Amino acid sequence: MPYPLSELAPTPAPNALPRHVYVHVPFCRRRCTYCDFAIAVRRSVPVAAFIDSLAHEIDLRYPDRAPRAIDTLYFGGGTPSLLGGDGVARLLDRLRARFRFDDGAEVTLEANPDDVSPESARAWRAAGINRLSIGAQSFDARVLAWMHRTHDAAQIARAVWAARAAGIENLSLDLIFALPSSLGRDWRDDVHRALDLEPAHLSLYGLTIEPATPLARWRDRQLMHEAPDDVYERDFLLADETLAAAGFEHYEVSNYARPGSRARHNSSYWRHLAYDGFGPSAHSFDTLRRRWNARELAAWSRRVAAGGDPVEDHEVLTGDNRNTERIYLGLRTNHGVEIAPPALAADHEMLDRWVAAGWAMREGSRLRLTPRGWLRLDTLATDLTALSSHS
């Protein structure tokens, strides 16, 4: 819904519980070169122990055992597909003891292509998975090797076919753009190869080099050079143009969907709705407070086993915090923000300048960023927040 910039996030109704649940499954076969997520590299995944710990955390957080209704459930990671067909089914069985999936609930599993076999896909669909987010990243063998991915291009197509054959039609593919020019990657080709697989959804992320990753060490030793800003912009706009022509809606900075196929779970974050998170490093939010669990698997497991809350820390959002977040989250979607009249009057010249530069569109009091505006999201959100705070 539209909201004025000065409006604060609503206070949750008494006893209202989040209807969106995230479960962090940290296991991976190896760490990708760009990854700074909370993962646990394991040759053998301790499926049973992890499921028991997760169920215990939910019991500790919500000692009232009455199942509650949820609209979305998202298994992220890490690599949740490493739990296998049987492991995901067992995990969902345990979760159904605490959550009731409403009719039409979206249940998403993140998967690496090499984990998606006809057998695993059938088991996931039978267990209740109805949306698969496949980490393709690229169709170029050199790029996949450079990223330390465990799959090849052929496995991406086989994963899509296996999922569809099992009855999972709601498929999303992830791709990474703005790679170093030394790789010789053909971004246009990658986008077209993804389109050839006819996914319902695409998530495209610009490469970011985070501290303490292999990429950061390579960069610091001058073994690689980041793509310059003009390459990032070129790749971003090429994807926007190509996917729009193919019938996709660019509904959030990094996300594109065919009509009716937006990621409902992730959209709950951008709409500033409440959500629960379980597992190591998982975040939860009740629209007033944000909390996050111990990041590493070992610390999270120890705290849960000891009967303690695995929360690492929390923050209570001030009115200014909540206003800032709502502006930023609104601007990162094609829904935009509705600007209260005082802000409109405060500095209409700034907003007119954005429109003239092709960064934004104005429809009455509604402001939306264009793809070129999204390339400047952080700066524009900061400027609009300052405008709001002084109105």
C-alpha positions as CSV (number, residue, x, y, z in Angstrom):
1,M,0.0,0.0,0.0
2,P,1.2,3.6,-0.6
3,Y,2.5,5.4,2.5
4,P,3.5,9.0,3.2
5,L,7.2,9.4,4.0
6,S,6.4,10.7,7.4
7,E,4.3,7.7,8.4
8,L,5.7,5.2,10.8
9,A,5.5,1.5,10.5
10,P,2.3,0.2,12.1
11,T,2.5,-1.3,15.6
12,P,1.8,-5.1,15.4
13,A,-1.7,-6.0,16.7
14,P,-1.6,-7.7,20.1
15,N,-0.8,-11.4,19.8
16,A,-0.3,-11.1,16.0
17,L,2.4,-13.4,14.8
18,P,4.4,-13.1,11.6
19,R,2.9,-14.9,8.6
20,H,6.3,-15.2,6.8
21,V,9.0,-17.6,8.0
22,Y,12.6,-18.0,6.9
23,V,14.8,-21.0,7.7
24,H,18.5,-20.7,7.3
25,V,20.2,-24.0,6.2
26,P,23.9,-23.2,6.4
27,F,25.5,-26.2,4.7
28,C,27.6,-26.0,1.6
29,R,30.0,-28.3,-0.2
30,R,32.5,-25.4,-0.6
31,R,32.6,-21.6,-0.2
32,C,32.2,-19.7,-3.5
33,T,34.8,-17.0,-4.1
34,Y,32.3,-14.1,-3.6
35,C,30.5,-15.6,-0.6
36,D,30.4,-14.0,2.9
37,F,27.2,-15.7,4.0
38,A,26.9,-17.7,7.2
39,I,27.7,-21.1,5.9
40,A,29.2,-24.4,7.2
41,V,31.2,-26.4,4.7
42,R,30.5,-30.1,5.3
43,R,31.3,-33.2,3.3
44,S,28.6,-35.0,5.3
45,V,25.5,-32.9,6.3
46,P,24.2,-33.7,9.8
47,V,20.6,-33.6,8.7
48,A,18.9,-35.2,11.7
49,A,20.9,-33.1,14.2
50,F,20.1,-29.9,12.3
51,I,16.4,-30.6,12.1
52,D,16.2,-31.4,15.8
53,S,18.0,-28.2,16.7
54,L,15.8,-26.1,14.5
55,A,12.6,-27.6,16.0
56,H,14.1,-27.0,19.4
57,E,14.7,-23.3,18.6
58,I,11.1,-22.9,17.5
59,D,9.9,-24.5,20.7
60,L,12.1,-22.2,22.7
61,R,10.8,-19.1,20.9
62,Y,7.2,-20.2,21.0
63,P,6.5,-22.5,23.9
64,D,2.8,-22.4,23.1
65,R,2.5,-25.4,20.8
66,A,-0.6,-24.3,18.9
67,P,0.2,-24.3,15.2
68,R,-0.1,-20.9,13.5
69,A,-1.0,-20.0,9.9
70,I,1.7,-18.8,7.6
71,D,1.6,-17.4,4.1
72,T,5.2,-18.1,3.0
73,L,8.1,-20.3,4.0
74,Y,11.5,-19.8,2.6
75,F,14.5,-22.2,2.9
76,G,17.7,-20.2,2.3
77,G,21.3,-20.7,2.9
78,G,23.8,-22.0,2.4
79,T,22.5,-24.7,0.2
80,P,19.2,-26.1,1.5
81,S,19.1,-28.6,-1.3
82,L,22.0,-30.4,0.4
83,L,19.4,-31.8,2.8
84,G,18.3,-34.0,-0.1
85,G,14.8,-35.2,-0.9
86,D,14.3,-37.1,2.3
87,G,15.9,-34.4,4.5
88,V,13.7,-31.6,3.2
89,A,10.6,-33.8,3.6
90,R,11.6,-34.6,7.3
91,L,12.2,-30.9,8.0
92,L,8.8,-30.0,6.5
93,D,7.1,-32.6,8.6
94,R,8.6,-31.1,11.8
95,L,7.6,-27.6,10.7
96,R,4.0,-28.6,10.1
97,A,3.8,-29.4,13.7
98,R,4.2,-25.7,14.4
99,F,3.0,-24.0,11.3
100,R,-0.2,-24.4,9.2
101,F,0.4,-23.6,5.6
102,D,-2.6,-21.6,4.3
103,D,-4.1,-22.6,0.9
104,G,-1.8,-21.2,-1.7
105,A,1.1,-20.7,0.7
106,E,4.4,-20.2,-1.2
107,V,7.1,-22.7,0.0
108,T,10.5,-21.9,-1.6
109,L,13.7,-24.0,-1.5
110,E,17.0,-22.6,-2.7
111,A,18.9,-25.2,-4.7
112,N,22.2,-25.7,-6.5
113,P,21.7,-27.2,-9.9
114,D,23.8,-30.3,-9.2
115,D,21.4,-31.2,-6.3
116,V,18.3,-31.2,-8.4
117,S,17.7,-34.8,-9.7
118,P,14.4,-36.3,-10.8
119,E,14.3,-38.2,-7.5
120,S,15.0,-35.2,-5.2
121,A,12.6,-32.9,-7.1
122,R,9.8,-35.5,-6.8
123,A,10.5,-35.8,-3.1
124,W,10.5,-32.0,-2.6
125,R,7.2,-31.5,-4.5
126,A,5.6,-34.4,-2.5
127,A,6.7,-32.7,0.7
128,G,5.2,-29.4,-0.2
129,I,7.9,-27.4,-2.0
130,N,6.1,-25.4,-4.8
131,R,8.8,-22.9,-5.7
132,L,12.5,-23.6,-6.5
133,S,15.2,-20.9,-6.6
134,I,18.1,-22.3,-8.6
135,G,21.6,-20.7,-8.2
136,A,22.7,-20.8,-11.8
137,Q,24.9,-17.7,-11.6
138,S,26.3,-18.1,-15.1
139,F,26.2,-20.5,-18.1
140,D,29.9,-19.9,-18.9
141,A,32.2,-22.8,-17.7
142,R,35.2,-20.4,-17.1
143,V,33.0,-18.2,-14.9
144,L,31.6,-21.1,-12.9
145,A,35.1,-22.4,-12.2
146,W,36.3,-18.9,-11.2
147,M,33.4,-18.6,-8.8
148,H,34.2,-22.1,-7.4
149,R,30.6,-23.3,-8.2
150,T,30.0,-27.1,-8.0
151,H,27.9,-27.3,-11.2
152,D,28.3,-26.9,-14.9
153,A,26.0,-25.2,-17.4
154,A,24.4,-28.5,-18.6
155,Q,23.3,-29.2,-15.0
156,I,21.3,-25.9,-14.9
157,A,19.1,-27.1,-17.8
158,R,18.8,-30.6,-16.3
159,A,17.7,-29.1,-13.0
160,V,15.0,-27.0,-14.6
161,W,13.7,-30.1,-16.6
162,A,13.7,-32.3,-13.5
163,A,11.8,-29.7,-11.4
164,R,9.2,-29.2,-14.1
165,A,8.8,-33.0,-14.5
166,A,8.2,-33.2,-10.8
167,G,5.4,-30.6,-11.0
168,I,7.4,-27.6,-9.7
169,E,6.5,-24.9,-12.3
170,N,7.3,-21.8,-10.2
171,L,11.1,-21.6,-11.0
172,S,13.5,-18.8,-10.4
173,L,17.1,-18.5,-11.6
174,D,19.9,-16.5,-10.1
175,L,22.6,-14.8,-12.2
176,I,25.5,-12.6,-11.3
177,F,26.6,-9.7,-13.5
178,A,29.3,-7.0,-13.6
179,L,32.2,-9.5,-13.5
180,P,35.8,-8.6,-14.2
181,S,36.4,-8.1,-17.9
182,S,39.4,-10.5,-17.7
183,L,36.9,-13.4,-17.6
184,G,35.6,-12.5,-21.1
185,R,32.0,-13.3,-19.9
186,D,29.2,-12.6,-22.4
187,W,26.5,-11.2,-20.2
188,R,24.0,-10.9,-23.1
189,D,24.4,-14.6,-23.8
190,D,23.9,-15.6,-20.2
191,V,20.6,-13.6,-20.1
192,H,19.3,-15.3,-23.3
193,R,20.3,-18.7,-22.1
194,A,18.4,-18.2,-18.9
195,L,15.4,-17.0,-20.9
196,D,15.6,-20.1,-23.1
197,L,14.8,-22.2,-20.0
198,E,11.5,-20.2,-19.6
199,P,11.7,-19.5,-15.8
200,A,8.9,-17.7,-14.1
201,H,11.3,-15.4,-12.2
202,L,14.9,-14.2,-12.4
203,S,17.1,-12.6,-9.7
204,L,20.1,-10.7,-11.0
205,Y,22.8,-9.5,-8.7
206,G,25.8,-7.3,-9.4
207,L,29.0,-8.7,-8.1
208,T,30.0,-7.2,-4.8
209,I,33.4,-7.9,-3.3
210,E,33.0,-8.3,0.5
211,P,35.9,-8.3,3.0
212,A,37.4,-11.7,4.0
213,T,36.3,-13.4,0.8
214,P,38.7,-15.0,-1.7
215,L,37.7,-12.2,-4.2
216,A,38.8,-9.6,-1.7
217,R,42.2,-11.3,-1.3
218,W,42.6,-11.6,-5.0
219,R,41.8,-7.9,-5.5
220,D,44.1,-6.8,-2.7
221,R,47.0,-8.8,-4.3
222,Q,46.1,-7.3,-7.7
223,L,45.2,-10.7,-9.1
224,M,41.9,-9.3,-10.3
225,H,40.2,-6.0,-10.9
226,E,36.6,-5.1,-10.2
227,A,34.3,-4.2,-13.0
228,P,34.1,-0.4,-13.3
229,D,30.8,1.4,-12.7
230,D,30.0,1.8,-16.4
231,V,30.2,-2.0,-16.9
232,Y,27.8,-2.4,-13.9
233,E,25.4,0.1,-15.5
234,R,25.7,-1.4,-19.0
235,D,24.9,-5.0,-17.7
236,F,22.1,-3.8,-15.5
237,L,20.3,-1.8,-18.3
238,L,20.9,-4.6,-20.8
239,A,19.1,-7.0,-18.6
240,D,16.3,-4.6,-17.9
241,E,15.7,-4.0,-21.6
242,T,16.0,-7.7,-22.6
243,L,13.8,-9.0,-19.9
244,A,11.2,-6.3,-20.4
245,A,11.0,-7.3,-24.1
246,A,10.5,-10.9,-23.0
247,G,7.5,-10.0,-20.9
248,F,9.1,-9.8,-17.5
249,E,8.3,-7.1,-14.9
250,H,11.2,-5.4,-13.3
251,Y,9.5,-5.2,-9.9
252,E,12.4,-4.7,-7.6
253,V,16.0,-3.6,-8.1
254,S,17.4,-7.2,-8.5
255,N,14.2,-9.1,-9.4
256,Y,12.1,-9.8,-12.5
257,A,8.9,-11.8,-12.8
258,R,6.4,-13.0,-15.3
259,P,2.9,-11.7,-14.5
260,G,1.7,-13.4,-11.2
261,S,5.1,-14.8,-10.3
262,R,6.6,-12.3,-8.0
263,A,8.5,-13.7,-5.0
264,R,5.9,-13.4,-2.3
265,H,8.3,-14.2,0.6
266,N,10.9,-11.7,-0.4
267,S,8.2,-9.1,-1.1
268,S,7.2,-9.3,2.5
269,Y,10.7,-7.8,3.4
270,W,10.3,-5.0,0.9
271,R,6.8,-4.2,2.2
272,H,8.2,-3.9,5.8
273,L,6.0,-6.8,7.0
274,A,6.8,-8.9,10.1
275,Y,8.7,-12.2,9.6
276,D,10.3,-14.9,11.7
277,G,13.8,-16.3,11.1
278,F,15.2,-19.6,12.5
279,G,18.6,-21.2,12.2
280,P,22.1,-19.7,12.4
281,S,22.3,-16.0,11.4
282,A,18.6,-15.8,10.7
283,H,16.9,-12.4,11.3
284,S,13.4,-11.8,12.6
285,F,11.4,-8.6,12.5
286,D,8.1,-7.6,14.2
287,T,8.0,-4.1,12.6
288,L,9.3,-2.5,15.8
289,R,12.2,-4.7,16.7
290,R,14.8,-6.7,14.7
291,R,16.8,-9.6,16.2
292,W,19.4,-11.9,14.7
293,N,20.7,-15.3,15.8
294,A,24.3,-16.3,16.4
295,R,26.0,-16.4,13.0
296,E,28.0,-19.6,13.2
297,L,26.4,-23.1,13.2
298,A,28.4,-24.3,16.2
299,A,27.5,-21.3,18.4
300,W,23.8,-21.5,17.4
301,S,23.7,-25.2,18.0
302,R,25.3,-24.9,21.5
303,R,22.9,-22.2,22.6
304,V,19.8,-24.2,21.5
305,A,21.1,-27.4,23.0
306,A,21.6,-25.6,26.3
307,G,18.0,-24.4,26.2
308,G,18.8,-20.8,25.6
309,D,17.7,-18.3,23.0
310,P,20.3,-18.3,20.2
311,V,19.8,-14.6,19.6
312,E,23.1,-12.8,19.1
313,D,21.7,-9.2,19.3
314,H,18.7,-7.0,18.6
315,E,17.8,-3.5,17.9
316,V,14.6,-1.4,18.6
317,L,13.8,0.8,15.7
318,T,13.2,4.5,16.4
319,G,10.7,6.4,14.4
320,D,13.5,7.8,12.3
321,N,14.9,4.3,11.7
322,R,11.5,3.0,10.6
323,N,10.9,6.0,8.3
324,T,14.3,5.6,6.7
325,E,13.8,1.9,6.1
326,R,10.3,2.4,4.6
327,I,11.6,5.0,2.2
328,Y,14.5,2.8,1.1
329,L,12.4,-0.3,0.8
330,G,9.7,1.6,-1.1
331,L,12.1,3.1,-3.6
332,R,13.7,-0.2,-4.3
333,T,10.4,-1.6,-5.7
334,N,8.4,-0.4,-8.7
335,H,5.6,0.5,-6.2
336,G,7.6,3.5,-5.1
337,V,6.5,5.8,-2.3
338,E,3.7,8.2,-1.8
339,I,5.1,11.5,-0.6
340,A,3.2,13.5,1.9
341,P,2.3,17.1,0.8
342,P,4.8,18.8,3.2
343,A,7.6,16.9,1.6
344,L,6.3,17.7,-1.9
345,A,6.3,21.4,-1.1
346,A,9.7,21.3,0.7
347,D,11.9,20.8,-2.4
348,H,9.9,20.0,-5.5
349,E,12.9,21.2,-7.5
350,M,15.0,18.2,-6.4
351,L,12.3,15.7,-7.4
352,D,11.8,17.5,-10.7
353,R,15.5,17.2,-11.3
354,W,15.3,13.5,-10.8
355,V,12.5,13.2,-13.3
356,A,14.4,15.3,-15.8
357,A,17.5,13.1,-15.4
358,G,15.4,10.0,-16.1
359,W,15.9,8.7,-12.6
360,A,12.3,8.9,-11.4
361,M,8.7,9.1,-12.4
362,R,6.0,11.2,-10.7
363,E,2.3,10.4,-10.7
364,G,0.7,12.9,-8.5
365,S,2.2,12.3,-5.1
366,R,3.6,8.9,-6.0
367,L,7.3,8.7,-6.7
368,R,8.9,5.7,-8.5
369,L,12.5,5.2,-9.5
370,T,13.3,4.1,-13.0
371,P,16.1,1.5,-13.7
372,R,18.5,4.4,-14.1
373,G,17.4,5.7,-10.8
374,W,17.9,2.3,-9.2
375,L,21.5,2.5,-10.2
376,R,21.6,5.5,-7.8
377,L,19.3,4.0,-5.1
378,D,21.4,4.6,-2.0
379,T,22.1,8.2,-2.8
380,L,18.5,9.0,-3.8
381,A,17.0,7.3,-0.8
382,T,19.4,9.2,1.5
383,D,18.4,12.5,-0.2
384,L,14.7,11.7,0.0
385,T,15.0,10.7,3.7
386,A,16.6,14.0,4.5
387,L,13.9,15.8,2.6
388,S,11.2,13.9,4.6
389,S,12.9,14.6,8.0
390,H,12.9,18.3,7.4
391,S,9.3,18.5,6.1
